[in-house]
Amino acid sequence: MMAGLIVLKPGVDWTATGGLFDWTLEFLISRLSDRQAANHLQEIVDNNLGSLWVDDLPAAAQREIVSLWRDGLVAAGEEHLPETEHKADVVRHLQDLVDATYSAGILGTSDPG
C-alpha cells in the first residue's frame, strides 16, 4: 500500500498510509461546499494519486479544509475508524495533521484575517 502525502505548504506536510490518506480526503469530500475542490480530492482518491498540495487549491477552499479538519477530523476518526489496537495511534496521527494546519499558518474560515 502506498503512502499518502498532504502538503500544507512547502516544509509543512503530513504522511499517512494510503488508507488513512484516502479516509482523510473522503472526510472532506462529503463536507466541502466548494464542489470543484471536492471533485479534485475525489480524483486524487479515485486515481490513487497519493498526494494533496493544499496550496494548489483556491484560498477559500484552503480555509474551509483546515476549518473542517480542525473542527471535526479527530472526532470523526474516534467515531468512525475501525476499533483496532492501532486506533489510538491513528487518532493521534490525525491530531498531528490538525496541529500542522496551525504550523502552516493557514487561516480557517472562522479565523480573523
Secondary structure per residue as TSV (DSSP state, phi and psi in degrees):
chain	resnum	aa	ss	phi	psi
A	1	M	-	360.0	128.6
A	2	M	-	-73.2	154.2
A	3	A	E	-85.5	159.5
A	4	G	E	-114.4	150.1
A	5	L	E	-128.1	128.2
A	6	I	E	-114.0	119.1
A	7	V	E	-102.5	114.0
A	8	L	E	-79.8	-41.2
A	9	K	E	-161.1	162.3
A	10	P	T	-52.6	126.0
A	11	G	T	92.9	-11.3
A	12	V	E	-125.1	103.4
A	13	D	E	-142.0	173.1
A	14	W	E	-143.2	131.1
A	15	T	E	-116.8	150.5
A	16	A	E	-151.2	167.0
A	17	T	E	-59.0	157.8
A	18	G	H	-55.7	-40.4
A	19	G	H	-65.2	-42.9
A	20	L	H	-71.4	-36.9
A	21	F	H	-57.8	-49.7
A	22	D	H	-61.2	-42.8
A	23	W	H	-60.8	-40.8
A	24	T	H	-65.3	-38.8
A	25	L	H	-71.7	-40.6
A	26	E	H	-63.1	-32.7
A	27	F	H	-55.2	-40.8
A	28	L	H	-76.9	-40.6
A	29	I	H	-54.8	-42.9
A	30	S	T	-76.1	-14.5
A	31	R	T	-109.8	-20.8
A	32	L	-	-67.5	134.1
A	33	S	S	-80.1	-25.9
A	34	D	-	-79.0	96.7
A	35	R	H	-67.4	-28.8
A	36	Q	H	-66.1	-42.5
A	37	A	H	-65.1	-41.6
A	38	A	H	-61.2	-41.6
A	39	N	H	-63.7	-37.5
A	40	H	H	-61.1	-45.1
A	41	L	H	-63.9	-39.5
A	42	Q	H	-62.0	-39.5
A	43	E	H	-62.6	-40.1
A	44	I	H	-60.6	-45.3
A	45	V	H	-66.6	-49.5
A	46	D	H	-61.7	-34.6
A	47	N	T	-102.0	11.1
A	48	N	T	49.6	45.3
A	49	L	-	-73.0	-28.1
A	50	G	-	78.3	3.3
A	51	S	E	-150.5	147.3
A	52	L	E	-130.2	122.2
A	53	W	E	-101.2	102.3
A	54	V	G	-59.7	-35.8
A	55	D	G	-76.1	0.2
A	56	D	G	-77.6	-18.1
A	57	L	S	-88.5	159.2
A	58	P	-	-58.9	150.8
A	59	A	H	-55.0	-40.8
A	60	A	H	-64.2	-38.5
A	61	A	H	-68.1	-39.1
A	62	Q	H	-58.5	-45.5
A	63	R	H	-64.0	-40.5
A	64	E	H	-66.5	-42.4
A	65	I	H	-59.5	-50.4
A	66	V	H	-66.3	-33.3
A	67	S	H	-65.7	-43.5
A	68	L	H	-61.6	-44.7
A	69	W	I	-62.7	-45.7
A	70	R	I	-65.6	-37.6
A	71	D	I	-83.5	-21.5
A	72	G	I	-149.1	-7.8
A	73	L	I	-64.0	-48.2
A	74	V	H	-65.1	-43.8
A	75	A	H	-62.0	-40.8
A	76	A	H	-64.5	-39.0
A	77	G	H	-62.6	-44.5
A	78	E	H	-61.8	-37.0
A	79	E	H	-81.7	-38.8
A	80	H	H	-109.6	-21.1
A	81	L	S	-72.1	149.9
A	82	P	-	-60.9	146.0
A	83	E	-	-77.6	101.9
A	84	T	-	-131.3	173.3
A	85	E	T	-66.3	-16.1
A	86	H	T	-96.4	-2.5
A	87	K	H	-58.2	-43.3
A	88	A	H	-59.8	-40.3
A	89	D	H	-66.2	-40.0
A	90	V	H	-64.7	-44.2
A	91	V	H	-63.7	-39.4
A	92	R	H	-61.6	-37.9
A	93	H	H	-66.1	-37.7
A	94	L	H	-62.1	-39.8
A	95	Q	H	-62.2	-35.0
A	96	D	H	-60.0	-39.2
A	97	L	H	-65.0	-45.0
A	98	V	H	-59.1	-45.4
A	99	D	H	-60.1	-38.4
A	100	A	H	-64.9	-28.3
A	101	T	H	-64.1	-31.9
A	102	Y	H	-74.8	-41.5
A	103	S	H	-59.2	-36.2
A	104	A	T	-74.0	-15.3
A	105	G	T	73.2	22.6
A	106	I	-	-82.2	127.4
A	107	L	-	-77.9	140.9
A	108	G	-	-86.2	174.0
A	109	T	T	-64.9	-25.0
A	110	S	T	-96.5	-1.9
A	111	D	S	-80.6	144.3
A	112	P	-	-65.5	149.6
A	113	G	-	112.1	360.0
